[in-house]
Amino acid sequence: MNKMIVGVVLGSLIVSGSLIMNGKAVPPALPDSGMAAGKPALPGDGGISGGVKVPSAGSGESRGEKAYAALPVTSSANNLEVTLHAVRLKAGTADFELTIRNLSDREAVTADLESVSVVTNEDLPGRSAEKVRAAKINPDFTEAVIRPGKERYGWLSTEVWSEEAPARLTLNVTIRGNNGEEQAFSIPVDCRGLTFRTL
C-alpha cells in the first residue's frame, strides 16, 4: 500500500515537472490523447485519438473502409483536430456538438459549411442510406475564423434524417485554410446503443 502511494506521488511529480520547462508550459506527450511530441497523431501514424484508433498505413480504414466508433470520436490531420462529442435532435435539425482545434502556428482556418453532410446507414445491408446537408442557420460556425493555436467549440446543425434510429452515421466537414487549402474530415459514428439527446 505504501509503495503504491509513493508511486502515485512520484508519478504526479514527474508529470507536473514535465509540464514546465524553462518557465514555459509544455504540452505533455500522451499516447492516448491523439498527441505525440506535441503534435496530433495523423492517419498513417497508428496513434490513438479521442479513444478511437487512428488507422495506420495499409489498414482497412486507410483503404476507404470506415471504422465506426462510439462517441466521442476525434479525427486529426494536417495540424487540425475535429472532435464530435454528442448528437441531439430538434424539430427539423440534427445538432452535432463539435470542437475544431487549429494546431497550426501560423494559419487561420474556417469550417466550410457548404461541404457539411451526414450520411446514415451507409453500406449497411438491409437499411436505406440517406444523405442530408447543413441547416441554413449555423450561428456557432458561420464565418467563424479559428486562429492558429486556438479552437472553436459549438453546435453544427444539419437537416434531420427520416429514420428515427440509424445504426450508424458519418459526419462530413471540410476545413479550409486562409491559403485556400482544404482538409476533408469524415467522422464515422456507431449509433447502436446511442440515445440521441432531444430538445
TORDREN-163800 format. One record per atom (N, C-alpha, C): residue in three letters; x, y, z. Coordinates in pm, whole numbers, plus 50000, padded with zeros to 5 digits. Layout:
N
ALAXYZ;...
***
This chain:
199
MET500824988050000;MET500005000050000;MET500875012650000;ASN501925012750087;ASN502815024250094;ASN503565026149963;LYS503975015049899;LYS504675015949772;LYS503775022149665;MET502485018749669;MET501555024249572;MET501385039349592;ILE501295043649716;ILE501125057949745;ILE502385065549701;VAL503555059949731;VAL504805066349689;VAL504875066949537;GLY504455056349469;GLY504455056149323;GLY503545066849264;VAL502365068549323;VAL501425078749274;VAL502005092749294;VAL502605095149412;VAL503185108349440;VAL504345111249344;LEU505235101449327;LEU506355103449237;LEU505895105349093;GLY504905097649052;GLY504365099048916;GLY503785112848892;SER503055118048990;SER502465131348972;SER503545142048968;LEU504615140349046;LEU505715149949042;LEU506415149748906;ILE506615137848852;ILE507265136848722;ILE506405143148614;VAL505095140348617;VAL504195146048516;VAL504135161148528;SER503975166248650;SER503895180848665;SER505225187348629;GLY506335180748657;GLY507635186148620;GLY507845186448470;SER507245176648399;SER507405176548254;SER506565187348186;LEU505605192748259;LEU504755203148200;LEU505415216748202;ILE506425218548286;ILE507065231648296;ILE508545229948267;MET509005236748164;MET510425236748132;MET510815251048100;ASN511835255948166;ASN512325269548144;ASN511225279848161;GLY510325277448255;GLY509255287048282;GLY508135287048181;LYS508155277848084;LYS507115277447981;LYS506315264547997;ALA505015265547981;ALA504185253547983;ALA504405245847855;VAL504635232947867;VAL504895224447751;VAL503815213747748;PRO503135211947633;PRO502105201647629;PRO502725187847645;PRO502125179247730;PRO502685166047750;PRO502455157347628;ALA503305147547611;ALA503165138147500;ALA502475125647554;LEU501175125247546;LEU500405113947595;LEU499955105547477;PRO500305092747475;PRO499985084647359;PRO498495082447338;ASP497665083847443;ASP496245081447424;ASP495445094147403;SER496115105547383;SER495395118047367;SER495365122847223;GLY495925115047131;GLY495995119646994;GLY497185128646971;MET498025130247074;MET499195138847063;MET500445130247079;ALA501445133347001;ALA502735126847015;ALA503795137546996;ALA504585139747097;ALA505605150247095;ALA504995163747063;GLY503795166547119;GLY503155179447099;GLY502475181146965;LYS502425170646882;LYS501795171246751;LYS500655161246745;PRO499605163946664;PRO498495154446659;PRO498925141446591;ALA498315130446638;ALA498535117746570;ALA497825118346437;LEU498515115946330;LEU497945117146197;LEU497595103446142;PRO496615102646050;PRO496345090045987;PRO497625084545925;GLY497865071745947;GLY499095065645900;GLY500125064346011;ASP499935071946122;ASP500845071046234;ASP500465059846329;GLY499215055046321;GLY498775044346408;GLY498605048846552;GLY498375061746576;GLY498215066846711;GLY496795064946761;ILE496535069846881;ILE495205069146939;ILE494695083446948;SER493455085646909;SER492905099146912;SER491495098546970;GLY491285104647085;GLY489975105347145;GLY489365091747174;GLY490195081747204;GLY489685068547231;GLY489465060347105;VAL489645066446989;VAL489455059546861;VAL490815058246794;LYS491165046246753;LYS492475044146691;LYS492525050846555;VAL493545059046535;VAL493805064946404;VAL494445053946321;PRO493935051346199;PRO494415039846122;PRO495865041346082;SER496575030146084;SER497945030146034;SER497925026945886;ALA498995030145817;ALA499055028045672;ALA498805013345640;GLY497955011045541;GLY497654997345498;GLY496484991145572;SER495924997945672;SER494774992245742;SER493544993545656;GLY492474986645695;GLY491244987145617;GLY490705001145604;GLU490765008845714;GLU490205022345708;GLU491005031245615;SER492325029545610;SER493115038045522;SER492875034445376;ARG492265022845349;ARG491905019045212;ARG490465023045180;GLY489815030745265;GLY488475035545237;GLY487395028845320;GLU487715018245395;GLU486745011945482;GLU486675019945611;LYS485445023045656;LYS485285031345775;LYS485195022645900;ALA485795027446007;ALA485695020946137;ALA484755029446222;TYR483535024746242;TYR482535032246318;TYR482795030446467;ALA482785041446542;ALA483105041046684;ALA482055048846763;ALA481945045546891;ALA481025052646980;ALA481585066547011;LEU480675075747043;LEU481075089447078;LEU481805089647212;PRO482745098847231;PRO483215109047138;PRO484225103247038;VAL484285109346920;VAL485205105046815;VAL486045116946772;THR487355114946763;THR488285125446721;THR489015121246596;SER489115130446502;SER489865127946379;SER490895139146363;SER492145135346328;SER493225145146317;SER493935143746183;ALA494305154946124;ALA495105155146001;ALA495635169245977;ASN496865170245931;ASN497445182945886;ASN497235194545983;ASN497625192646108;ASN497525203046211;ASN496095207146244;LEU495145198446217;LEU493745200846253;LEU493225188846331;GLU492325191546424;GLU491715180846502;GLU490235184146517;VAL489375174646482;VAL487925176446493;VAL487395165646586;THR486705169846693;THR486115160546788;THR484605162146787;LEU483915151046766;LEU482455150546774;LEU482105144846911;HIS481455153146996;HIS481165149247134;HIS479805142647148;ALA478785148347082;ALA477415143747103;ALA476535147746984;VAL475365141546978;VAL474375144846875;VAL473035146946945;ARG472345157646907;ARG470995159846961;ARG470045162446846;LEU468805158646866;LEU467775160446763;LEU466775171046809;LYS466455180146717;LYS465435190246741;LYS464445189346626;ALA463365196646636;ALA462375196646527;ALA463025202446402;GLY463255194046302;GLY463785198746174;GLY465295198746161;THR466045197146271;THR467515197046261;THR468125186346350;ALA469325182446313;ALA470185174246398;ALA471395182946431;ASP471775183446557;ASP472865191846602;ASP474035183146648;PHE475225186746601;PHE476435179346634;PHE477325188246720;GLU477625183646841;GLU478485190946933;GLU479935188546891;LEU480595199046843;LEU481925197946783;LEU482945207046850;THR484185202446849;THR485325211046879;THR486295209746763;ILE486655221046702;ILE487655221246595;ILE488875228346651;ARG490005221146652;ARG491255226746704;ARG492205229546587;ASN492745241646586;ASN493725245546486;ASN495095244546552;LEU495835233946522;LEU497125231446584;LEU498275238046508;SER497945245346402;SER498955252546325;SER499465264346406;ASP500685268546380;ASP501205280246450;ASP501175292746363;ARG500605291846240;ARG500605303846157;ARG499395305746067;GLU498535295646050;GLU497445297045954;GLU496065296246020;ALA495205305945990;ALA493825305746039;ALA492985296745948;VAL491935290646004;VAL491075281545928;VAL489605284645956;THR488755280045866;THR487305281045883;THR486665267945840;ALA485485265045895;ALA484715253345853;ALA483905257345730;ASP483995249245625;ASP483235251645502;ASP481855245345518;LEU480855253445549;LEU479515248245576;LEU478845242545452;GLU479275246945333;GLU478725241245209;GLU479105226545194;SER480195222445257;SER480675208645245;SER480025199145344;VAL479315204445441;VAL478795196145550;VAL477685186945500;SER477805174145536;SER476745164545509;SER476795153545614;VAL475685146545627;VAL475605134845713;VAL475005123645631;VAL475645111945637;VAL475135100145567;VAL474805089745674;THR473565084945675;THR473155074745771;THR473095061045703;ASN473405050745779;ASN473305036745735;ASN474045033845604;GLU475155040545582;GLU475925038645459;GLU476465024445451;ASP476275017945335;ASP476765004345309;ASP476334994345415;LEU475134995945468;LEU474624986945570;LEU473524978245510;PRO473764965245497;PRO472764956445434;PRO471424956945507;GLY470364957645430;GLY469024957845486;GLY468554971345537;ARG469384981645527;ARG468994995145573;ARG469185004845459;SER468335015045454;SER468425025145349;SER469365036345392;ALA470305039645305;ALA471215050845332;ALA470505063845297;GLU470825074245371;GLU470225087445347;GLU471295098045370;LYS471295108245286;LYS472265119245298;LYS471505132245319;VAL471935139745421;VAL471345152845448;VAL472455163245451;ARG472095175745431;ARG473055186845421;ARG472975195845545;ALA473855205545549;ALA473885215245660;ALA472585223145664;ALA472165226545784;ALA470995235145801;ALA471345249345756;LYS470335257245725;LYS470575270945678;LYS471125279945787;ILE470805276845913;ILE471255285346024;ILE472265277446107;ASN473475282946115;ASN474575276846191;ASN475395287746259;PRO474835294146363;PRO475495305746422;PRO476865302946484;ASP477105290746533;ASP478365287846601;ASP479555286946505;PHE479285283446376;PHE480395281446283;PHE480335290146157;THR479245297646137;THR479165306446021;THR480205317446031;GLU481095318145932;GLU482165328145925;GLU483055328446049;ALA483105317346123;ALA483955316646242;ALA485385313546200;VAL486295322646230;VAL487715320846198;VAL488405315146321;ILE489095303846301;ILE489825297446411;ILE491295300746392;ARG491815309046478;ARG493185313946466;ARG494195303046505;PRO495445304646465;PRO496475294746499;PRO496565292146649;GLY496605279346686;GLY496715275446826;GLY495425276746904;LYS494305279846837;LYS493015281646906;LYS492055270546866;GLU490905270446930;GLU489865260646898;GLU488505267446894;ARG487575260846829;ARG486195265946823;ARG485285254646866;TYR484475257346967;TYR483505247747018;TYR482105252746986;GLY481215243746947;GLY479845247846922;GLY479015236546866;TRP477835240146821;TRP476885230546763;TRP476785233046614;LEU477005222646536;LEU476885223146390;LEU475565216446353;SER474675223846288;SER473335218646259;SER473215213846116;THR472505202646100;THR472175197345968;THR470685194945961;GLU470205192145841;GLU468825187645829;GLU468725174345903;VAL467525170945946;VAL467345158346018;VAL467035147145918;TRP467495135145946;TRP467245123645859;TRP465885117645893;SER465365109245806;SER464005104145824;SER463925092445920;GLU464945083945926;GLU464885072246014;GLU465095076346158;GLU464265071246246;GLU464315075346386;GLU465615071246455;ALA466085059146428;ALA467275054246497;ALA468225047446398;PRO469045055346326;PRO470005049146235;PRO471035040846312;ALA471555030246248;ALA472545021646313;ALA473925028246315;ARG474165036846215;ARG475435044046210;ARG475275056246122;LEU476195065746140;LEU476185077846057;LEU477605082746040;THR477785090845937;THR479085097145912;THR478865112045892;LEU479555120045974;LEU479545134545960;LEU480715138445872;ASN480445145745765;ASN481485150345672;ASN481585165545679;VAL482795170545697;VAL483015185045700;VAL484415187845647;THR484545199045574;THR485835203245521;THR486285215845593;ILE487555216145632;ILE488145227845696;ILE489045234445593;ARG488885247645575;ARG489635255045474;ARG490605264745540;GLY491855264545494;GLY492855273845544;GLY492765287045470;ASN493395297645527;ASN493335310745461;ASN494175311045334;ASN494965300445307;ASN495705299645181;ASN494925292045074;GLY493685287945108;GLY492835281045012;GLY492915265845019;GLU493885260345091;GLU493985245845103;GLU492855240445189;GLU492415228345156;GLU491295222345226;GLU491675208745284;GLN491045205245397;GLN491215192145458;GLN489825186745489;ALA489465175645423;ALA488145169545445;ALA488225159745561;PHE487205159945645;PHE487085150545757;PHE485795142645742;SER485875129445763;SER484705120745771;SER484765114145908;ILE483745116545987;ILE483735111446124;ILE482635100846136;PRO483005087946133;PRO482025077146139;PRO481635073946284;VAL480325073146309;VAL479805071146444;VAL478925058646447;ASP479195049946543;ASP478355038246568;ASP477205042846656;CYS475975042146604;CYS474815047146678;CYS474095036246757;ARG474545023846747;ARG473885013146822;ARG474065015746971;GLY472975016147043;GLY473025018947186;GLY473115033647219;LEU473165042247116;LEU473245056647138;LEU471845062347155;THR471635069547263;THR470375076647283;THR470595091047240;PHE469945095147132;PHE470095108847086;PHE469425118347182;ARG470135128947218;ARG469515139247300;ARG468415145947218;THR467345149947282;THR466265156747212;THR465905169647284;LEU465465179447207;LEU465005192247264;LEU463615195047214;
***
